Amino acid sequence: MFDTMDLLPGEECVSTRSDNRKLIEEGWFRDFGDGLALAGGQCLACGGIFFPEKPVCPNCFDPARKKVPLSRKGKLHTFALSHMGPGGIPTPFVIGFVELPEGIKLFSLITQCEPWDKVLKVGMDVEMVIETIRRDEEGNEIVGYKFRPVPEGNP
């Protein structure tokens, strides 16, 4: 269970501890001192960064690694509107690949982008937010990372 969900300096906390909210995957997130961030792995041998963290480096296969925070901002590499998807996620929804400065491309839901066909542009700046992905069978909110366009004047 998480204790805080505030992500960006200056933003209000989205939620404090809540028994009906669960992270989609606990190991993907960590508080590095300034709110939850995606936790990548960094190889101590070659310096490669990867997500999610793996038992060995996918570049050099060395097992020595540490957890590092991934950037909360990136560039929208590509996107599409999906009319089909996993159960519990309302359709249609926008999906895309976001390229982080670390060189990682994350597959993600894209949020807060209506009308998507006028707002989204390949190469635009986006930032990570943590929002509800779906509800589980017990009615708990399953929350995870999504990306949204960076507001005008906030690069």
N, C-alpha and C positions, 0 to 999 in steps of 0.2 A: 504494500500500500504506500502511497506517496503522501508527503506532508505539504507540498506546495506545488503549484502549477504555474507560477508566474515565470514568464520566459524572457522578456526583454526589459532592460532597465527602463524605468519610468512607466511601464504598463501596470495596471491594477492586477492584483492576483485573481486569476480565473476561479480558483477554488482553494480552500484549505481542506485539511483532511476530511474525507467523506467516505463513509462505509459503502456507498452504492456506486462508487466510481473505481474502475480498475484500469491500469495501463494495459494496452494490448499485448505488450511483451515487456516484462519488468527489466530484463537484461539490456534492453535497447536504450534505456534512459539512466541518467545519473545527475545528481546535483553537484556541480564542480565549484559551487560557491556563489553563483549568481542565478540560481533557478535551474529547472530541469533543462538538460540538453541531450541530444543524441550522443551516446557514448560509442565512439569508434575504438578500434584497436590500432596501436602503432607498434610496428616491429622494432625491437631494439637493435637488430642486426643491420637491416637495410633502410630503416626509416619509413617504410611504406605505411600508408594509413588505409584502413579498410572498415567496412560496415556491412553487416553486424560483426562484432568481434568473433574471431575464430580461434580454434585451438593452436593453429600454426599460421604463420604468415602465408598468404596466397601467392606472394611473389617469390620468396626464397625458401619457404617451408621451415624457417626457424621458429621454435616454440616461444622464444623470449619476446614478450610484448607487454604493453601497458595500456590502460584505458585513457583516452584523450577526448576532450569535448570536440564535437564537430561544429562547424560554423552554422549559425542560425540563418544566414542569408546565402543566397545563391542565384543562379541564372536559370530561367526556364528554358530547357533544351528543346522540348517538344511537348505537345499536349493533344488530347482528344476528348470528345464527349462520348461517354459510354451509356448505352441503353440497357445493358445487361451486366450483372455482377453478382457477387456473393450474397447469400441471404442476409437480410437485416440491414443492408445498405440501400437507402432509397435511390431509385433511378429516376431520371438520368443523373449522372455525376461526371465531373471533369477529373481526368487523370493526366499525369505527365511525368516526365523525367526532369529532375532538378540537378544541375551541376553545381557542386560545392567547390569552394576555392581549393580544397584538398585534392580535387580531381575525382572525387566520388560522384557517380550519378545515382540519385535516389529515385525510385519509383514512388509516387505519392499521389494522394488525393489533392486536388487544388480547390481552395475554398475562397469565399468572399470575393467572387470574381464575376458577378452578374452585371450586365449581360456578357457572358464568357466570350462570345464571338467578336465582341467589340473591345473588351478590356484586355484579353490575353494576347501577348505578342512573343514570339520566339526571341530569346535573348534578354527579355525584361528581368528586372530584379524582383526576387520573391523572398519572403521570410517565413520561417517556421512558426507555426502556432500549434498548440495542443488543443484538440477539440474532440467531441464525441464522434466515434466512427460508427457505432451501432449499439444495440442493447443485447445482453445475453438472455438466456432462458429464464433467469431469475429476476430480470428487469434491471440489472446493474448496467450503468453506462460503461462501455468499453471505449477508452480514450486513447488516442495516438497522435502521431505527428501528421500534419498537413502543411501545405505551403499556400501562402496568399500573396497577391501583388503587394509590393512595398508601396505604402501611401505616398502620393505626390509630395515632393519636397522633403522626403525622408530617405535618402539613399542608403 
